[in-house]
Amino acid sequence: MKITNFFLAISLIATVSFAQDYKQINAQTMIGMESGLANIQKGFLYNNMELVKYGAAQIKKEITIYHDRKIIKQILPDGKQQMENIALITAKRIDGSLEELTTYVDLKQMRNAQDSFTDIVKACSDCHNIVRGW
């Protein structure tokens, strides 16, 4: 009986530690995505399309964490894990908008590229609205 309780305690500690690791990874990912958004915006403001592309690449790299349902469930706050589909769909929306943004930059269609940037920010806000209960 004591051995069973011991293994149960170790399992619980590992689960809590695992979830905490994902919370830290999520925080770092959000910092990286915010940096990408800032670089895109600065790129538009200063007419530096390489900075826009760099920012898009930053977000593209960071968003991959939200393509895994198991990770999303670990990251979502208590009581919100059932919303994993929304987070996954939002990540896919951001992926599509990033592709559009870089294509429009290459085509020198800046107005369309800016619209794609707006779509990225809207997708981010949609997910935050759900997760944070705004």
C-alpha positions as CSV (number, residue, x, y, z in Angstrom):
1,M,0.0,0.0,0.0
2,K,2.8,2.4,0.9
3,I,4.6,1.7,-2.4
4,T,1.4,2.4,-4.4
5,N,1.0,5.8,-2.5
6,F,4.6,6.5,-3.2
7,F,4.3,6.0,-7.0
8,L,1.0,7.9,-7.0
9,A,2.8,10.9,-5.3
10,I,5.7,10.7,-7.7
11,S,3.3,10.6,-10.6
12,L,1.4,13.6,-9.3
13,I,4.6,15.6,-8.8
14,A,5.8,14.7,-12.3
15,T,2.4,15.8,-13.8
16,V,2.5,19.2,-11.9
17,S,6.1,19.7,-12.9
18,F,5.3,18.8,-16.5
19,A,2.5,21.4,-16.6
20,Q,4.7,24.0,-15.0
21,D,7.3,23.4,-17.7
22,Y,4.7,24.0,-20.4
23,K,3.6,27.2,-18.6
24,Q,7.1,28.5,-18.8
25,I,7.5,27.4,-22.4
26,N,4.2,29.2,-23.2
27,A,5.5,32.4,-21.5
28,Q,8.7,32.3,-23.6
29,T,6.7,31.6,-26.7
30,M,4.5,34.6,-26.1
31,I,7.6,36.8,-25.7
32,G,8.9,35.5,-29.0
33,M,5.6,36.1,-30.8
34,E,5.3,39.6,-29.3
35,S,8.8,40.3,-30.6
36,G,7.8,39.1,-34.0
37,L,4.7,41.3,-34.0
38,A,6.8,44.3,-33.0
39,N,9.3,43.7,-35.7
40,I,6.6,43.4,-38.4
41,Q,5.1,46.7,-37.2
42,K,8.5,48.4,-37.1
43,G,9.3,47.1,-40.5
44,F,6.1,48.7,-41.9
45,L,6.8,51.9,-40.0
46,Y,10.3,52.2,-41.3
47,N,9.8,50.8,-44.8
48,N,12.0,47.8,-43.9
49,M,10.5,44.8,-45.6
50,E,13.3,42.5,-44.4
51,L,12.3,43.4,-40.8
52,V,8.7,42.5,-41.7
53,K,9.8,39.1,-43.1
54,Y,12.1,38.6,-40.1
55,G,9.2,39.2,-37.7
56,A,7.0,36.9,-39.7
57,A,9.7,34.2,-39.4
58,Q,9.9,34.7,-35.7
59,I,6.1,34.2,-35.2
60,K,6.2,31.2,-37.6
61,K,8.9,29.5,-35.5
62,E,7.2,30.3,-32.2
63,I,3.6,29.3,-33.2
64,T,4.6,25.7,-33.9
65,I,4.1,24.9,-30.2
66,Y,0.3,25.5,-30.7
67,H,0.1,22.8,-33.3
68,D,0.2,20.0,-30.7
69,R,-3.1,19.3,-28.9
70,K,-1.4,17.8,-25.9
71,I,0.8,20.9,-25.4
72,I,-2.2,23.2,-25.8
73,K,-4.1,21.3,-23.1
74,Q,-1.2,21.7,-20.7
75,I,-0.9,25.4,-21.4
76,L,-4.6,26.3,-21.2
77,P,-5.7,27.5,-17.7
78,D,-7.8,25.2,-15.5
79,G,-11.3,24.9,-16.8
80,K,-10.3,25.9,-20.4
81,Q,-8.7,22.7,-21.7
82,Q,-11.9,21.9,-23.7
83,M,-11.0,24.9,-25.8
84,E,-7.9,23.2,-27.3
85,N,-9.6,23.2,-30.8
86,I,-10.0,26.9,-30.8
87,A,-6.4,27.4,-29.9
88,L,-5.4,25.0,-32.7
89,I,-7.6,26.7,-35.2
90,T,-6.3,30.1,-34.2
91,A,-2.7,28.8,-34.7
92,K,-3.7,27.7,-38.2
93,R,-5.3,31.1,-38.9
94,I,-2.0,32.8,-37.9
95,D,0.0,30.4,-40.1
96,G,-2.2,31.3,-43.1
97,S,-2.0,35.0,-42.4
98,L,1.8,34.8,-42.1
99,E,2.0,33.1,-45.5
100,E,-0.2,35.8,-47.0
101,L,1.8,38.5,-45.4
102,T,5.2,37.3,-46.8
103,T,3.6,36.7,-50.2
104,Y,2.2,40.2,-50.3
105,V,5.5,41.7,-49.2
106,D,7.3,39.9,-52.0
107,L,4.7,41.2,-54.5
108,K,5.1,44.7,-53.0
109,Q,1.4,44.8,-52.2
110,M,1.9,46.6,-48.9
111,R,-1.8,47.4,-48.2
112,N,-2.6,43.7,-48.5
113,A,0.4,42.8,-46.4
114,Q,-0.8,45.2,-43.7
115,D,-4.3,43.6,-43.8
116,S,-2.6,40.2,-43.2
117,F,-0.8,41.7,-40.2
118,T,-4.1,42.9,-38.9
119,D,-5.5,39.4,-39.3
120,I,-2.6,38.0,-37.3
121,V,-3.2,40.4,-34.4
122,K,-7.0,39.7,-34.6
123,A,-6.3,35.9,-34.3
124,C,-4.0,36.5,-31.3
125,S,-6.7,38.6,-29.7
126,D,-9.4,36.0,-30.3
127,C,-7.4,33.4,-28.5
128,H,-6.5,35.7,-25.7
129,N,-10.2,36.7,-25.3
130,I,-11.1,33.0,-24.8
131,V,-8.2,32.1,-22.6
132,R,-8.3,35.2,-20.4
133,G,-12.1,35.5,-20.4
134,W,-12.1,39.0,-21.8
